[in-house]
Amino acid sequence: MTNIINIFKNKSKYSNAIFHKTKKIFQKYGYSVSTSYDDRAVLNLVIGGDGTFLSAVHQSEFSEIPFIGINTGHLGFYQEIEVDMIEDFVKRYTKNDFLIEELTVLESKVNNRSFKAINEVVVKSNKNQIVRLKVFIDGNFIESYAGDGLIISTPHGSTAYNLSSNGAILHQSLNGFQLTPVAPVYSNLNNSLKCPVVLPNDASIDIVVSKRDNYHTIFIFDGRELNTKDYKIRIKVSSKKINKLILNKNHYWTNIKNKLM
């Protein structure tokens, strides 16, 4: 086993200062630090906010090496370590005093191309227009949707865009994912669901975009936009998991209380 620590950070001056502090502490305890992804590393450490965490996961191509974050952002729902806890964390890490939890990954297929996301997949317009979509679950036609869009979120992604759209909060330990409508339009033509739908891990969702809306509809994976002329997307839970290192088994509920209420 190596002693390499991969460190990802955003571009803020504050994060850069915390990076230098963190690097010195890790070196003090016998670790070496890499600022580019090294697949021999034992840990992926992310300095920033939730956006930086998501970016690190994508940059590392959904690495199996465990992730943990130092919060220098605003909400920092993924980031467990505060800046005054860094040396205490390194001591605990050296003693293997931590837990590992698995985070669900969504996998989408668009015209035989594969896209992964750990927060959510969003189908919406890039021109602030209504989109009309046909939704199938496990091959069964469910609804003719019209509105601002649809969000398909993981349990840990349920506290992000999904929550802002009146979706439910799903505990990270649950084996499922969620389909949430964004500002649906109700009419005789559009039999849209009025509430989120929670699905089991083995379910699949097919969304077909109407031809009249195809030119302005985009697919978004953790904030990364895909503009395509393809009009169908299939979304399911991937066999891939992200390993997240946690120090406090109650960290999830502490986040809910302190950051969302």
C-alpha positions in Angstrom: 0.0 0.0 0.0 1.2 3.5 -0.8 1.0 6.6 1.3 -0.2 8.9 -1.5 -3.0 11.4 -0.9 -4.8 12.9 -3.9 -5.9 16.5 -3.1 -8.5 18.3 -5.3 -9.3 22.0 -4.6 -11.1 24.9 -6.1 -9.4 28.1 -7.2 -10.2 30.3 -4.3 -7.3 31.9 -2.3 -8.8 30.5 0.9 -8.8 26.9 -0.4 -5.3 27.4 -1.7 -4.1 28.5 1.8 -5.9 25.5 3.4 -4.3 23.2 0.8 -0.8 24.3 1.9 -1.7 23.8 5.5 -3.1 20.4 4.8 -0.1 19.3 2.7 2.3 20.2 5.5 0.2 18.2 8.1 0.0 15.1 5.9 3.8 15.3 5.2 4.4 15.6 8.9 2.6 12.2 9.4 4.6 10.5 6.6 2.2 10.9 3.6 3.0 12.3 0.2 0.6 14.6 -1.7 -0.4 14.6 -5.3 -2.3 17.5 -6.9 -3.2 15.4 -10.0 -5.1 12.2 -9.8 -2.9 9.2 -8.9 -4.6 5.8 -9.0 -2.1 4.4 -6.5 -3.4 6.8 -3.8 -5.1 5.7 -0.6 -7.4 8.7 -0.3 -9.1 11.5 -2.4 -9.2 14.6 -0.3 -11.4 17.5 -1.6 -10.9 21.1 -0.5 -13.9 23.3 -1.3 -17.6 23.0 -1.3 -20.1 20.5 -2.7 -19.4 21.6 -6.3 -15.7 20.9 -5.8 -16.6 17.5 -4.4 -18.7 16.6 -7.4 -16.0 17.9 -9.8 -13.4 15.7 -8.1 -15.5 12.6 -8.5 -15.9 13.3 -12.2 -12.3 14.3 -12.7 -11.2 11.0 -11.2 -13.7 9.2 -13.4 -15.7 7.9 -10.4 -12.6 6.5 -8.6 -13.0 3.6 -6.1 -10.5 5.4 -3.8 -12.4 6.8 -0.8 -13.3 10.5 -0.8 -13.5 13.0 2.1 -13.8 16.7 2.0 -12.5 19.8 3.9 -15.3 22.5 3.8 -14.1 25.9 2.5 -17.4 26.5 0.6 -20.9 27.6 1.8 -23.2 24.6 2.4 -20.6 21.8 2.2 -23.0 18.9 2.6 -20.5 16.4 1.3 -17.6 18.0 3.2 -17.2 16.7 6.7 -14.0 18.2 7.9 -13.9 21.8 9.1 -10.7 23.7 8.7 -9.8 23.6 12.4 -10.2 19.8 12.4 -7.5 18.9 9.8 -4.7 17.6 12.1 -7.2 15.7 14.2 -8.5 14.1 11.0 -5.1 13.1 9.9 -4.4 11.5 13.3 -7.6 9.6 13.1 -7.0 8.5 9.5 -3.6 7.2 10.4 -5.2 5.1 13.2 -7.9 3.8 10.8 -10.5 5.5 13.0 -13.2 6.1 10.4 -16.1 4.4 8.6 -16.7 4.0 4.9 -20.2 4.5 3.3 -21.2 3.8 -0.2 -22.8 6.4 -2.4 -25.2 5.6 -5.2 -24.2 6.4 -8.7 -26.7 7.0 -11.5 -25.9 5.7 -15.0 -27.6 7.2 -18.1 -27.6 6.0 -21.7 -28.0 8.5 -24.5 -27.6 6.9 -28.0 -25.3 4.2 -26.6 -23.2 6.8 -24.8 -22.9 6.4 -21.0 -23.0 9.3 -18.5 -22.6 9.0 -14.7 -23.9 11.2 -11.9 -23.8 11.0 -8.1 -26.2 13.9 -7.3 -28.8 14.0 -10.1 -29.8 13.8 -13.7 -31.9 16.7 -15.0 -34.0 17.0 -18.2 -35.0 20.6 -18.9 -35.0 23.4 -21.5 -32.0 25.6 -22.1 -34.3 28.4 -23.3 -36.6 28.7 -20.3 -39.5 27.0 -22.2 -41.8 24.2 -21.3 -40.6 20.7 -22.2 -43.0 17.9 -23.1 -41.8 14.4 -22.1 -43.1 10.8 -22.1 -42.0 8.9 -19.0 -41.7 5.1 -18.8 -40.7 3.2 -15.6 -39.5 -0.4 -16.2 -40.9 -0.1 -19.7 -44.4 0.9 -18.5 -45.8 4.2 -19.8 -46.4 6.4 -16.7 -47.1 10.0 -17.8 -47.1 12.6 -20.5 -45.3 15.3 -18.7 -45.2 19.0 -19.5 -43.4 21.6 -17.3 -40.0 22.9 -16.5 -38.3 19.5 -16.3 -37.6 16.4 -14.4 -35.0 15.6 -11.7 -33.8 12.1 -11.1 -31.8 12.1 -7.9 -29.8 9.7 -5.7 -30.4 9.6 -1.9 -27.4 11.9 -1.2 -28.4 14.1 -4.1 -31.9 14.4 -2.7 -30.9 17.4 -0.5 -29.7 19.4 -3.6 -31.8 20.6 -6.6 -34.4 17.9 -5.8 -35.1 19.4 -2.3 -35.5 22.9 -3.8 -38.1 21.4 -6.2 -40.2 19.9 -3.3 -38.7 16.5 -3.6 -38.3 14.2 -0.6 -35.1 13.8 1.4 -34.0 10.2 1.1 -31.5 8.9 3.7 -28.2 7.9 2.2 -28.6 4.3 3.4 -31.7 3.7 1.3 -31.4 1.5 -1.8 -33.4 3.6 -4.2 -33.6 6.9 -6.2 -36.2 9.5 -6.9 -38.1 11.1 -9.8 -39.3 14.6 -9.1 -41.3 16.9 -11.4 -40.3 20.6 -11.6 -43.3 22.9 -12.0 -45.5 20.5 -13.9 -48.4 21.8 -16.1 -51.7 20.1 -15.4 -54.2 19.7 -18.3 -56.3 17.1 -20.1 -53.4 16.6 -22.5 -50.7 16.3 -19.8 -51.3 13.7 -17.1 -48.4 14.7 -15.0 -47.5 13.3 -11.6 -48.1 15.8 -8.8 -45.5 14.5 -6.4 -42.1 12.7 -6.4 -41.8 9.0 -7.0 -39.3 6.9 -5.1 -38.1 3.9 -7.0 -36.1 0.8 -6.1 -32.5 0.3 -7.2 -33.4 -2.2 -9.9 -35.8 0.2 -11.6 -35.1 2.0 -14.9 -36.5 5.3 -16.2 -36.9 6.1 -19.9 -37.6 9.7 -20.9 -38.6 10.5 -24.5 -38.5 14.2 -25.5 -41.2 15.4 -27.9 -39.9 16.3 -31.4 -41.2 19.9 -31.0 -39.0 20.4 -27.9 -36.0 18.4 -28.9 -34.0 21.4 -30.1 -34.0 23.2 -26.8 -34.0 20.2 -24.3 -30.8 19.3 -22.5 -29.6 16.6 -20.2 -27.6 17.6 -17.2 -25.4 15.3 -15.1 -24.3 16.8 -11.8 -24.4 20.3 -13.4 -22.6 19.1 -16.6 -24.8 19.9 -19.6 -25.2 17.7 -22.7 -26.7 19.3 -25.8 -27.7 16.6 -28.2 -30.2 15.9 -31.0 -30.9 12.6 -29.4 -34.4 12.6 -27.8 -34.3 9.6 -25.5 -32.5 8.9 -22.2 -32.5 5.8 -20.0 -31.5 6.2 -16.3 -30.8 3.6 -13.8 -28.7 2.9 -10.7 -25.1 1.9 -11.7 -23.3 -1.1 -10.2 -20.6 1.5 -9.6 -20.4 3.0 -6.1 -18.5 5.9 -4.6 -16.7 5.2 -1.3 -17.0 8.1 1.1 -15.0 8.2 4.3 -16.9 9.4 7.3 -15.7 10.2 10.9 -19.1 10.6 12.6 -21.9 8.1 12.0 -24.4 10.9 12.9 -22.8 13.3 10.3 -25.9 13.0 8.0 -28.4 14.1 10.7 -26.0 16.9 11.9 -26.0 18.2 8.3 -29.7 18.1 8.0 -30.1 20.0 11.2 -27.3 22.6 10.9 -27.3 23.2 7.1 -30.9 22.6 5.9 -33.1 23.9 8.8 
